[in-house]
Amino acid sequence: MKLQRKNRLRATALGALAVSSALVLTACGSDDNSSGTTGGNGGKTNAASNIKCDDAKGQLPASGSSAQKNAMDLWAKNYMAGCSGVEINYKSSSSGEGIVAFNQGTVGFAGSDSALKPEEVADSKKICKGGQGINLPMVGGPIAIGYHLEGVDSLTLDAPTLAKIFDGKIKKWNDGAIAKLNTGAKLPDKPIQAFHRSEDSGTTQNLGKYLGATAPSDWKYEAEKKWPAPGGQAASGSSGVAAQVKQVDGSIGYFELSYAASQSISTVDINTGGAAPVKATSENASKAIAAAKIKGTGKDLALELDYTTKAEGAYPIVLVTYEVVCDKGNKPETLSTVKSFLNYTAGDEGQKLLTEAGYAPIPAEINAKVRETIASLS
């Protein structure tokens, strides 16, 4: 069963990478603004995919979260196939960079794995004339703890042990705390090489929230986008951390499940204190995200996640990626395209793709409010 699951995840992820390559080729071919890709879709629905193109046209620049890259690649490819004359140009960088770009007015929307801070909302009012930036939850999923340890095919860790590893307090793989959680495993007397993100990252912040909530005596750092702990090694983006873990024996790092699946990286099972350790899967992440509550006000739909869940089969290290838009004051030249594209990503077809790509869909009750809010954007 385990081998079948790995093969299924690998096949799904390879498909996502193929789609990503196709999208890159499309984007490269569309860099010339004189290529003639103009014109709208007259409010029509594409019969083949049920995508409502409305008056979408031209280029829609966006940037931010690398966590949602594989989902965004699939969405953009499908949407552009259904809506002729539209180019979705999403730059996968980091949540921090995406919010900066949004508040500078250079993108139609930004992807962020953390909700806007009050000061970022204040800055957004300079761009959102008469309005402000809001958070629309669009993508859920597990933050996988990937590891590379020759001879060890299965590994269980709990929050205190993870906290000590990433804080440099546990330095070798045969440490007693790790051995206690992995009875019978042949753990090598090998140094642990922990990798973290080099840039401001919502993935980093969500991992910090989990560690802070579940192991407060061992993880005393504030949950911020910048990696807080001393030591360790840094890499750029989720793809960079995953690449290092793939290459380096004795390593451990954190990234979205799709990156682990696409590179066949082993992932840690999490001991939550429940009946059994929980594997990092989109289904198990969905069980945790299902308990999310809206904490935003007005049209802002920022969520509160329960990182301390012990519910059976609920994987607790999760994140939600938000698409950040203006509630009012969006750019007239991209407003129709923003609404049409996000309506597709939040729709049944767009959300169904998430599970197939190793992510988790947004709970139906919350997603219904997302769709209502998208329809009201101006």
C-alpha positions, 0 to 999 in steps of 0.5 A, a space after each residue: 500500500 505504501 509503495 502504491 501511494 508513493 507511485 500515485 503521488 509521484 505520478 500526480 506530481 510529475 504531471 504537475 511538473 509537465 504542466 508547469 513546463 508547458 506553462 513556462 513555454 507559453 509565458 515565454 512565448 507571450 513576453 512580447 506585448 506586441 504579439 497580438 494576444 488581445 480581445 475579450 470573451 464577451 461574458 461567454 462560458 467556455 463549454 469544454 471546461 465550464 470556465 466563465 471568461 466574462 470580459 477577461 482579456 490581456 495579461 494578468 500579472 501576479 506573484 507571491 507564494 511558492 507553496 501554491 506554484 504547482 496549483 497555480 500552474 495547473 489553474 493558469 494552463 486550464 484557464 488560458 486554454 478556456 479563455 482565449 486572449 488571456 495570459 495569467 503570468 504568476 511569478 512564484 517567489 515568496 509570500 513576502 515578495 508577493 505582498 510587496 509587489 501588491 502594495 506597489 501596484 505591480 500585480 493584479 493579485 498576490 499569493 500569500 501563505 499568511 494573512 495580511 498584517 495590519 500595517 500591510 493592510 494600511 499600505 494597501 489603501 494607497 493602491 486600493 483606492 477607496 478600499 483595502 487589501 483582503 485575504 481570500 483563502 484559496 489553497 490548503 495543504 500540508 507542510 511536509 517535513 521531508 528528510 533524507 536518511 539512507 537506510 531509514 524509510 519511515 520516521 516519526 517525530 513529534 512537535 518537541 523533537 522537531 522544535 529541538 532539531 530546527 533549533 539546533 538542540 538535537 544534533 544527531 539522528 540517533 539522539 535518544 528523543 528520536 530513537 524513543 519515537 522510532 522503536 526498532 529503527 536503525 538510526 545512524 550516528 550522523 549529524 543532522 543538517 536542517 534546511 530552512 527558507 532564506 527569504 521571508 516565507 509564509 511556509 516558515 511562518 506557518 511552521 513556526 505557528 505549529 511549533 509555537 502552539 504545540 511545543 512552546 517550551 522548546 520553540 520560543 520564537 515568534 511566528 514570523 516569515 523570516 526564519 528565527 532560529 540560529 544555525 541550520 542552512 538556508 535555501 531559496 523557495 520551497 523548491 530550493 529547500 526540497 532540492 537540498 534535502 533530496 541531495 544531502 544525506 542526513 538532511 531535513 527540511 520543510 516544504 509543501 507535499 507536492 515538492 516531496 512527491 515530485 522528487 520522491 522525498 520521504 516525509 515524517 509522520 507526526 505524533 500528535 498525541 492521538 491514537 497513531 502518528 499521522 502521515 502528510 497527505 492532502 486528505 489528512 490535511 483536509 481534516 485539520 483545515 476543516 476545523 478552520 474558522 474565519 477571523 477576518 472582518 467584513 470581506 476579509 476572510 483570513 482564517 484561524 487554524 488549529 495547529 494543536 488538533 489531535 483529531 484522528 487522522 488530522 495532519 496538523 502542520 498545514 497552511 492556507 494560501 490566500 489570494 490578496 486583492 482589493 475589495 474596492 479600487 482594483 485596477 480597471 484594466 485587470 479587474 474583469 480578469 482577476 474576478 474571472 480567474 479567481 472565480 474559476 480557481 474557487 469553483 468546483 473545477 478549480 478546487 477539485 484539481 487541488 486534491 489531485 495535485 497534492 493540496 487540500 481544497 478549502 472547506 465548502 462553507 468558507 469557499 462559498 463566502 470566497 465566491 461571494 466576495 469575488 463576485 463583489 470585487 470592484 
